[in-house]
């Protein structure tokens, strides 16, 4: 039986810790409940917001509609073959806890994505990634419910049209489906990825001579904890901006005046990915604070709420950063966080 609450504060449900009221709120823990709620909301004709871990959104005002919290739980090994385990996780499972479970079970492939905030359901939507690994690398399939009629549909890897922090669910099928569960294809024989970021150095610091799934996960956790604020202490949504991908010709032009500008070749070298954190730091925003809205001193890619900032204040800060980076480098930063 679905229980719908009215005028609920969303502050406990978003990692920025922003206060905003939802006209209606309901947490669902089964597919049948979700189908009932969608049918009810179709009659009400309210706007609909799907809420997972609340780690990739910023509320700039109250939400005049229904907030549906996806609380579907469960993890199971559905099959295995000679090379892989196929592990199904429901959308409401916490992502980091799922990673920890897979590390414990020796299911290899997602340990580099330890400590990414949010829930499993958002992982394919965002094509989340860290330290050289993305969801698309380990993704087998997902089930999603069609909002318009409650039908359950299966999507394979190619159908999701994964891109850099992108999928079909953020573009063509935006606001048309709710992800129910995800099946991950995880290796039995490890292929470790330690070349990205500071993982190799961290393993040396840990005196780990032979990397394994546990030590790599631990190294990633240590690095992230040093660089990123804990949302339970300082409100944030992780990386606020995407790393821009620009034409390599433009990158070479920028390099003439900015000899230290970092870049990573993508798409056969035609394009170059430039770290947004570097661009933000070069334009003077690192550690900047106005009221309780700020740019985190240890990682300028992260915007933070030091206590009582409003969503509008954080959004305004992001707009100023975008404007200044574009004026200085001619590069338009894109927000990774969803704005409501």
Buried (B, 14 or more C-beta within 10 A) or exposed (E): EBEBEEEBEBBEBBBBBBBBBBBBBBBBBEBEBBBBBBEBBBEEEBBBBBBBBBBBBBBBEBBEBBBBBBBBEEBEEEEEEEEBBBBBBBBBBBBBEBBBBBBEBBBBBBBBBBBBBBBBBBBBBBBBBBBEBBBBBBBBBBBBBBBEEBEBBEBEBEBBBBBBBBBBBBEEBEEEBBBBBBBBBBBEEBEBBBEBBBBBEBBEEEEBEEBBBEBBBBBBBBBBEEBBBEBEEBBBBBBBBBBBBBEBEBBEEBBEEBEEBBBEEBEEEEBBBBBBBBBBBBBEBBEBBEEBBBBBEEBBBBBBBBEEBBBBBBBBBBEBBBEBBBEEBEBEBEBBBBEB
